[in-house]
Amino acid sequence: MDFRIADTFTAALARLPVQEQKAVKTSAFDMQLDPVGPGLHFHRIEAAKDRNFWSVRVNRDIRIIVHKTAASLLLAYVDHHDKAYAWAERRRIEAHPRTGAVQIVESRARVEEIAPALFRHAPTSRPAPEPALFMGLSGEDLLSIGVPEDWIEPLRAATESRFFDLAAHLPAEAAEGLLEYAATGRLPKPASTDSSDPFAHPDAQRRFRVIENVDALRAALDAPWERWSVFLHPSQAGVIARNYSGPARVAGSAGTGKTVVALHRAVRLARADSQARVLLTTFSKPLAVALQRKVDLLVAAEPGASGRITVAPWEGLAEELHQLVHARRPRIATLTQIQAALVQAAGGSDIWTERFLTSEFRQVIDAWQVSDEAAYADTPRPGRRSRLGAKQRAALWPIFTVGRASLANQGLATWAQVFTGLAAHYHAEATKPFSHIVVDEAQDLGVPELRLLRALAPEGEDRLFFAGDLGQRIFQPPFSWKALGVDVRGRSTTLKVNYRTSHQIREAADRLLPGAVQDIDGREEARKGTISVFDGPQPQVLKLDDEASERDAILGFLKAARDDGVVSDEIGLFVRSRAQLDRARAVALAAGFVPVEPGDAPSAAGESVTVGTMHLAKGLEFKVVVVLACDDGVLPLQERIDTVSDEAELEEVYETERHLLYVASTRARDRLLITGVRPGSEFLDDLV
């Protein structure tokens, strides 16, 4: 007999208090070990239309709803007695007549009893009734995407304002298919399977999982809110399982599950080969720490796989490898030290500004590790429209040579030098440190980082995999991956289903970016067609008269969220730079919270909320987000504009500043407030 859990069970378990969760887990473990054990108290739910629904007593009031057949036992739901029974009485579990996938289907008749307004047509007295969204779809069309037969009629009559209410009662694949149709005018291609098993269908795999032993069950139930660790969308599962002949990439806007794919893919590669050495890497230490926690969750039931995965940020990895190769850690030059070396090398000449010299050195000379004047003449300068002729480059080259020598005489190196030196070392080595490399937040890779990663694993299948979104590039100027031997054309997938951010927040944030973002190699990532799977309140964008008014508005927003049950660790406050952090901390303190920065442990002094810069927001998620201090001169940051040396750089500054606000805004799941003091950032007008 197969033992399965449903995502509805893990979601319901997460809503119970900790002590009740412990009792439920004990009963679940007992069922896993012996599904027909005499200590289990099964009671058929007589009022349920599905005769396979039973309840299992956990204690005096808690009941687990199971779906029991001769072939399987499925944990379907858990709650207090009356609520658990009511859940089962309104549902049935069956294979869809057209797709063949097993579904948990809410009975339309029972839903209509408790929410009749969902099925009521718009009043005829309205002067301009909303059009029905899906009138152009036939019953066969709706069946093809997994709509249950008894839901076809109300869906074909549904208006846009009523659709999200109806969608909450549909199987996920049906709701997502309808959302995609509403966004693009096209129905998705139905998922297919070679198996006749209804539980093996890709649409069923995202909601039901076979649990083979108690360790696997414990791993699934110890963090039931981490549903991504067990249940995957077919588009995600396909990318995770696929073998790629060369470098591959998964893209998608914020919240579409790119990191989930990267995590599962790293774990799959480690599981598949006992000799595998998998590197999972990203741009910052806090993100690497978060990835490590998630890897531990995925491999909790198989510690052997954990030992085959290394999780590290790019610079941390380079530092460790440098120590391994050179028996010492590198001394990295600061930006101030680089600027001083270049100014001194220029000898007081006013031909070139300090800003230009620093920018040209960092983005061209250092990034590409240009070795001589001839190489400088041939080095690409993508995104830099200030053309430099041969005589100008010849005049600049001695400055860069002397500046670089000055840093070396001080025993200093740049990160680009460290990455490039290590890349050369490992390129010449027959034995590589890793067999597979998986990169998260790949859009922020620079030239030297990509060169190093390419050198750390041998040629072959599945050695390089990247997850990223060009719309979230905030650190690096664009460059050609193909020029460095990393060509992902033909091996790229774009995810389109957004799980993290409500429809309203995603729609507002997308206005900050163009409909499609293109890289230097001509690969385009289109944002059109991305759908969010849940609804929420409209984000608020406020321009206030002064900081006191801003603080009062935020306090009211946070109070409303707290009144609705949002707890402190589900709240994030973000600002453009460290110069505005005190403003955010003052708001947090006025709301009765203790501010902590991203990655820090919660404070013992009281309820903590995360307060940080937009750069550190990347990779995080909160139910409620406030992006404050979006003032004129702060976003885009005037200091960055003042350092611009040409028109192309100005364009790049504006683009990455927009990306920053997009990143911060899309950290919000349910509620988003963006504020600034009048006149406010020019970007705020794009959000409304």
Order of alpha helices (4+ residues) and beta strands (2+ residues): beta-alpha-alpha-beta-beta-beta-beta-alpha-beta-beta-alpha-alpha-alpha-alpha-alpha-alpha-beta-alpha-alpha-beta-alpha-beta-alpha-alpha-beta-alpha-alpha-alpha-alpha-alpha-alpha-beta-alpha-beta-beta-beta-alpha-beta-beta-beta-beta-alpha-beta-alpha-beta-beta-alpha-beta-alpha-alpha-beta
